[in-house]
Amino acid sequence: TNMIGTASIDTTCTIWDIQKEQNKAQLIAHDEEVYDIAFTSRQKDVFATAGADGSVRMFDLRQLERSTIIFDGAENSKQALLRLDWNKQDPNFLAIVSMNSSKTLILDQRIPLRPYAELNGHMGCVNAVAWAPQSSCHVCSVAEDSQALIWELSAVPRCIDEPILAYKADSCVNQLQWSTA
């Protein structure tokens, strides 16, 4: 598709049509700042947002008058949500990161409002998360503890205590990207 989405601190997100060089939609996505936006890999019209209000909301460009709240952090002390990423192989799953938290939460959109799994391997705040492009059960998280941890989730909902791989950097890790090659 030829669309990009932007998340803004003014509570809105905007979807831009690149070919037509115009704004396709702008909507109030959250009650507070919107920190991240991500499209599903399987449905070109579906995207999710994460915000300072502690919620993850799912939108469909074909029905923008409503959204689905997948997760509401108000139940969990309303921590602002900093990052989210859709599973590339199974669009039912998302990974989210709260601001100033050492945990990564896995959400299943079919079971809204509750984390499907919780990954607790970092000793510092998690900065980013990304699903493996070739696997539906592998996700990587990076943090201020200078680590990149790869988790294998095929046994979920069993508790996942340890990552299957851990890489140690020389300093804080701020972002990651899986290669598709």
C-alpha positions as CSV (number, residue, x, y, z in Angstrom):
1,T,0.0,0.0,0.0
2,N,1.0,3.6,-0.4
3,M,0.1,4.9,3.0
4,I,1.9,6.2,6.0
5,G,0.6,6.8,9.4
6,T,1.8,9.5,11.9
7,A,1.2,9.7,15.6
8,S,1.1,13.1,17.3
9,I,1.3,14.6,20.8
10,D,-1.9,16.5,20.0
11,T,-3.9,13.1,20.6
12,T,-4.3,12.6,16.8
13,C,-3.0,10.2,14.2
14,T,-3.0,11.0,10.5
15,I,-3.1,8.6,7.6
16,W,-1.4,9.9,4.4
17,D,-2.0,8.6,0.9
18,I,1.4,8.9,-0.8
19,Q,0.2,8.5,-4.4
20,K,-2.5,11.1,-4.1
21,E,-0.2,13.3,-2.0
22,Q,-2.9,14.1,0.5
23,N,-4.2,13.4,4.0
24,K,-6.6,10.4,3.8
25,A,-7.8,10.6,7.4
26,Q,-7.1,12.4,10.7
27,L,-8.7,11.3,13.9
28,I,-8.5,11.8,17.6
29,A,-7.0,8.5,18.6
30,H,-6.5,8.9,22.3
31,D,-7.2,11.1,25.3
32,E,-3.6,12.0,25.6
33,E,-0.4,12.0,23.4
34,V,-0.2,9.2,20.7
35,Y,3.3,7.7,20.9
36,D,3.2,5.0,18.2
37,I,1.2,3.7,15.3
38,A,1.6,0.4,13.4
39,F,-0.3,-1.2,10.5
40,T,-1.0,-4.9,10.4
41,S,1.0,-6.8,7.8
42,R,-2.0,-8.7,6.6
43,Q,-4.8,-6.1,6.3
44,K,-3.9,-2.8,4.7
45,D,-6.8,-0.9,6.3
46,V,-6.1,-1.9,9.9
47,F,-3.8,-0.2,12.3
48,A,-3.2,0.2,16.0
49,T,-2.0,3.1,18.2
50,A,-0.4,3.3,21.6
51,G,-0.7,6.4,23.8
52,A,0.1,8.2,27.0
53,D,-3.4,7.3,28.3
54,G,-2.1,3.7,28.6
55,S,-4.3,2.2,25.9
56,V,-3.9,0.4,22.6
57,R,-6.6,1.1,20.1
58,M,-7.3,-0.6,16.8
59,F,-8.8,1.2,13.8
60,D,-10.1,0.2,10.4
61,L,-9.8,2.9,7.7
62,R,-13.1,1.6,6.3
63,Q,-14.9,2.4,9.6
64,L,-13.2,5.3,11.2
65,E,-16.2,6.3,13.3
66,R,-15.3,3.6,15.8
67,S,-12.2,1.9,17.3
68,T,-11.6,-1.1,19.5
69,I,-9.7,-0.8,22.7
70,I,-7.4,-3.8,22.8
71,F,-5.6,-2.9,26.0
72,D,-6.4,-0.3,28.7
73,G,-3.6,0.5,31.1
74,A,-6.0,2.2,33.5
75,E,-6.4,-1.3,35.0
76,N,-2.6,-1.4,35.4
77,S,-1.8,2.0,36.9
78,K,-2.2,3.7,33.6
79,Q,1.4,3.6,32.4
80,A,2.0,5.5,29.1
81,L,2.5,3.1,26.2
82,L,5.6,3.9,24.2
83,R,5.9,1.3,21.5
84,L,3.8,-1.3,19.7
85,D,4.5,-3.9,17.0
86,W,2.2,-6.3,15.2
87,N,3.2,-9.9,14.7
88,K,4.1,-10.2,11.0
89,Q,2.8,-13.8,10.6
90,D,-0.3,-13.7,13.0
91,P,-2.1,-10.4,13.1
92,N,-4.0,-11.4,16.2
93,F,-0.9,-10.6,18.3
94,L,0.8,-7.3,19.2
95,A,3.8,-6.6,21.5
96,I,3.7,-3.4,23.5
97,V,6.2,-1.5,25.7
98,S,5.2,0.8,28.6
99,M,7.2,3.9,29.3
100,N,9.8,3.4,32.1
101,S,9.1,-0.3,32.3
102,S,11.3,-3.4,32.1
103,K,8.4,-5.6,30.8
104,T,7.2,-6.4,27.4
105,L,3.5,-7.3,27.1
106,I,2.0,-9.5,24.4
107,L,-1.6,-8.8,23.5
108,D,-4.1,-11.0,21.7
109,Q,-6.7,-8.8,20.0
110,R,-9.2,-11.7,20.4
111,I,-8.9,-11.4,24.2
112,P,-9.0,-7.6,24.7
113,L,-8.0,-5.7,27.8
114,R,-5.7,-8.3,29.3
115,P,-2.1,-9.2,28.5
116,Y,-1.7,-12.6,26.8
117,A,1.8,-12.9,28.1
118,E,4.4,-10.9,30.0
119,L,8.1,-11.0,29.3
120,N,10.3,-10.0,32.3
121,G,13.9,-10.4,31.3
122,H,15.3,-6.9,31.2
123,M,17.0,-5.2,34.2
124,G,16.4,-1.7,32.6
125,C,13.6,0.0,30.8
126,V,12.6,-1.5,27.5
127,N,13.0,0.9,24.6
128,A,11.7,-1.1,21.6
129,V,10.2,-4.4,20.5
130,A,9.9,-6.2,17.1
131,W,8.4,-9.4,15.9
132,A,10.5,-11.7,13.6
133,P,9.3,-11.4,10.0
134,Q,9.6,-15.1,9.3
135,S,8.2,-16.5,12.6
136,S,4.9,-16.1,14.4
137,C,6.4,-17.0,17.8
138,H,9.6,-15.0,18.1
139,V,9.9,-11.4,19.3
140,C,12.9,-9.3,20.3
141,S,13.0,-6.6,23.0
142,V,15.8,-4.2,23.6
143,A,16.5,-2.1,26.7
144,E,18.6,0.3,28.6
145,D,20.3,-2.7,30.2
146,S,22.3,-3.0,26.9
147,Q,20.6,-6.2,25.9
148,A,18.6,-7.5,23.0
149,L,16.5,-10.5,24.1
150,I,14.8,-12.9,21.7
151,W,11.8,-14.7,23.1
152,E,10.1,-17.8,21.9
153,L,6.4,-17.7,22.5
154,S,5.1,-21.1,21.1
155,A,4.4,-22.3,24.7
156,V,2.3,-19.3,25.7
157,P,0.1,-18.9,27.7
158,R,2.6,-20.7,29.9
159,C,4.8,-18.3,31.8
160,I,7.9,-17.3,29.8
161,D,10.7,-16.8,32.3
162,E,13.7,-16.6,30.1
163,P,14.6,-15.6,26.5
164,I,16.0,-18.1,24.2
165,L,18.8,-15.8,23.1
166,A,20.4,-12.8,24.8
167,Y,22.9,-10.3,23.1
168,K,24.8,-7.9,25.2
169,A,25.8,-4.5,23.6
170,D,28.4,-2.0,24.9
171,S,25.8,0.5,25.8
172,C,22.0,1.2,26.0
173,V,20.0,-0.2,23.0
174,N,17.4,2.2,21.8
175,Q,15.9,0.6,18.7
176,L,15.9,-2.6,16.7
177,Q,14.8,-3.8,13.3
178,W,14.6,-7.4,12.0
179,S,16.1,-8.1,8.6
180,T,13.7,-9.7,6.1
181,A,16.5,-11.2,4.1
